[in-house]
Amino acid sequence: MLEIDNLSRRFNGRSVLQDVCLRLLPGEYVAIVGESGVGKSTLLNLIAGLDRPDSGRLVLDGCDYARLDEDALTRLRRDKLGFVFQAFHVLPHLTVRQNVALPLWLQGVDGAAADAPALQLLEAVGLLDRADSWPRELSGGEMQRVAIARALVHRPRVVLADEPTGNLDPANGTRVLELLAGRIRRVGAVGILVTHSLEAAATADRVLRLDAAGLHG
C-alpha cells in the first residue's frame, strides 16, 4: 500500500502543495489532473523520492520513506519504484534490450538472469524483434514502449508516469496508455499517471483533481 498523509511543499515561501492525502492499494491505477502550475509534477517528484516534503508522510509497505537518508532512499527508488516520463530517457549508448535490463543491473542482476525478464517485457510491449536495435533506430512510440518495459522489468511496487504520451500521436498514445494500465493491474503495482489530457486520464481506475485545496475524487 502507498499512503500519502498531509504532504506539503513550499518554494521560496510560496505553498505549492498543502496537506495532500492519498491511499492506494496494490493494483490501483489513478490519474491526477489539474491546471498548469498547480503542483502535479511537484507531487510526482515527492512520491518518486526525487524531492523532500516540508511536512507529511510518504509510506510504502509500512516505511515512511520521506524520512530516509539518501542512501536508503536511493535503494528504495532502485528496488520499488518505476518511472515513465514524457522525454523517454532511453539511453542512446545502450541497445533496447540493455535499456530494459538496466534496473536489474542496478540491483546486481546480470547475464541471462537479467536478459530473460527484459526479453519477456519486450515481447509484452511488442518490441521483441527490436531487442538489439539502438534507440536512434526507433520511433517515438517505440521508445516510449521501451521506457514502459524498463519501468516494469524489476516488478516495482509503484509505477509513476508523467505525461507519458505528450510526444506521441493519438494512435501511439492510446496504445501506450492501454499497455501501461494493463501491466500495472496485472502485476499488482500501484500506478499514478499525471496528465493534462482527460482522454489519457480516462484509462485509469479513478481520476483525481489537484488544486490549492488538495486532491479531490
C-alpha positions in Angstrom: 0.0 0.0 0.0 1.1 3.6 -0.7 -0.1 6.2 1.8 0.4 9.9 1.4 -0.5 11.8 4.5 -0.8 15.6 4.8 2.0 16.2 2.3 3.1 19.8 1.9 5.8 21.6 -0.1 6.8 25.2 -0.3 9.2 27.0 -2.7 10.6 30.5 -1.9 8.0 30.9 0.8 5.1 30.0 -1.6 2.9 27.0 -0.8 2.8 24.7 -3.9 1.2 21.7 -2.2 -0.8 21.8 1.1 -1.9 18.8 3.1 -2.3 16.3 0.2 -3.6 12.9 1.2 -4.0 9.7 -0.9 -4.1 6.0 -0.2 -3.7 3.4 -2.9 -3.9 -0.4 -2.8 -1.9 -2.8 -5.0 -3.4 -3.0 -8.5 -4.9 0.5 -8.2 -4.2 2.9 -11.0 -5.2 6.6 -10.7 -4.8 9.7 -12.8 -4.1 13.1 -11.4 -5.2 16.1 -13.4 -5.2 19.9 -12.7 -4.3 23.3 -14.1 -0.7 24.1 -15.1 1.3 25.2 -12.1 -0.9 23.6 -9.5 1.9 21.2 -8.4 1.3 17.9 -10.3 4.9 17.4 -11.2 6.0 18.5 -7.7 3.7 15.9 -6.2 5.1 13.2 -8.5 8.7 14.2 -7.7 7.8 13.9 -4.0 6.3 10.5 -4.4 9.3 9.4 -6.5 11.7 10.4 -3.8 13.3 13.0 -6.0 12.4 15.8 -3.7 11.6 16.1 0.0 8.4 17.3 1.5 8.4 20.1 4.1 5.9 18.1 6.1 3.8 15.0 5.9 4.4 11.3 5.3 5.1 9.0 2.3 4.5 5.5 3.5 5.2 2.4 1.2 4.8 -1.0 2.8 4.9 0.5 6.2 8.1 2.6 5.7 7.9 6.4 5.8 10.5 7.0 3.0 10.2 10.8 3.3 12.4 10.3 6.3 15.1 8.0 4.9 18.6 9.1 4.4 19.9 9.5 0.8 21.5 6.0 0.6 18.3 4.3 1.8 16.2 6.4 -0.5 18.3 5.5 -3.5 17.9 1.8 -2.7 14.1 2.3 -2.4 13.9 4.1 -5.7 16.0 1.3 -7.3 14.1 -1.6 -5.9 10.5 -0.4 -5.5 9.8 2.5 -7.9 9.4 2.6 -11.7 9.3 5.7 -13.8 7.9 6.6 -17.2 8.5 10.2 -18.3 7.4 12.2 -21.3 11.0 12.6 -22.6 11.5 8.8 -22.5 15.1 8.9 -21.0 16.1 5.9 -23.1 19.9 5.8 -23.0 21.4 6.1 -26.5 24.5 4.2 -25.9 22.6 1.0 -24.8 20.6 -1.3 -27.0 16.9 -1.7 -26.4 17.5 -5.0 -24.5 20.1 -3.3 -22.4 17.9 -0.3 -21.6 15.2 -2.5 -20.4 17.6 -4.7 -18.3 19.2 -1.6 -16.7 17.1 -1.6 -13.5 18.0 -5.2 -12.9 21.7 -4.5 -13.5 21.4 -1.8 -10.8 20.1 -4.4 -8.4 23.1 -6.6 -9.1 21.3 -9.0 -11.6 23.2 -9.6 -14.8 23.6 -12.1 -17.7 20.8 -14.4 -18.5 19.0 -13.6 -15.2 18.6 -10.0 -16.4 18.1 -10.9 -20.1 15.2 -13.2 -19.6 12.8 -10.8 -17.9 13.9 -8.0 -20.2 13.0 -10.0 -23.3 9.7 -11.1 -21.7 8.8 -7.4 -21.2 9.9 -6.5 -24.7 7.6 -9.3 -26.1 4.8 -7.9 -23.9 5.2 -4.4 -25.4 5.6 -5.8 -29.0 9.2 -5.0 -29.4 11.0 -8.3 -29.1 12.2 -8.0 -32.7 13.9 -4.7 -31.8 15.8 -6.1 -28.8 19.2 -5.5 -30.3 18.3 -2.2 -32.0 19.7 1.1 -30.9 17.3 3.9 -29.7 18.1 6.1 -32.7 16.5 3.4 -34.9 13.2 3.6 -33.0 10.1 5.8 -33.4 8.8 7.9 -30.5 6.1 5.4 -29.8 8.6 2.5 -29.8 10.9 4.4 -27.4 8.0 5.1 -25.0 7.2 1.3 -25.0 10.9 0.7 -24.2 10.5 3.1 -21.3 7.4 1.3 -20.0 9.2 -2.1 -20.3 12.1 -0.7 -18.3 9.9 0.8 -15.7 8.2 -2.6 -15.1 11.0 -5.1 -15.5 12.0 -5.2 -11.9 8.4 -5.5 -10.7 8.3 -2.2 -8.8 5.7 -1.6 -6.1 4.9 1.9 -7.5 4.8 3.0 -11.2 4.8 6.7 -11.8 4.1 8.2 -15.3 4.5 11.9 -16.0 2.7 12.9 -19.3 3.9 9.7 -21.0 2.0 10.4 -24.2 2.9 14.1 -24.6 5.2 13.5 -27.5 3.1 10.8 -29.2 0.5 10.8 -31.9 -3.0 9.8 -30.8 -2.8 6.2 -32.0 0.6 5.5 -30.3 -0.6 7.4 -27.2 -3.6 5.2 -26.9 -1.5 2.0 -27.3 1.0 3.2 -24.7 -1.7 4.1 -22.1 -3.5 0.8 -22.6 -0.3 -1.1 -22.2 0.7 0.9 -19.1 -2.6 0.4 -17.4 -2.8 -3.3 -18.2 0.7 -4.1 -16.9 0.1 -2.1 -13.7 -3.1 -4.1 -12.9 -1.6 -7.4 -14.0 1.5 -7.2 -11.7 -0.4 -5.6 -8.8 1.6 -2.4 -8.7 0.3 1.0 -7.6 0.1 3.3 -10.6 -0.1 7.1 -10.7 -0.5 8.9 -14.0 0.0 12.7 -14.1 -1.5 14.3 -17.2 -3.2 17.3 -18.8 -5.3 15.0 -21.0 -8.7 13.9 -19.9 -8.6 11.2 -22.6 -5.4 9.8 -21.0 -6.9 10.1 -17.5 -9.9 8.1 -18.6 -7.7 5.0 -18.8 -7.2 5.0 -15.1 -9.5 3.5 -12.4 -10.0 6.8 -10.8 -9.4 10.4 -11.8 -8.3 12.9 -9.1 -8.1 16.6 -9.5 -5.3 18.6 -7.8 -5.9 22.2 -6.7 -4.9 24.5 -3.9 -7.1 22.6 -1.5 -5.6 19.2 -2.2 -6.7 16.1 -4.1 -10.3 15.5 -4.9 -12.0 12.4 -6.3 
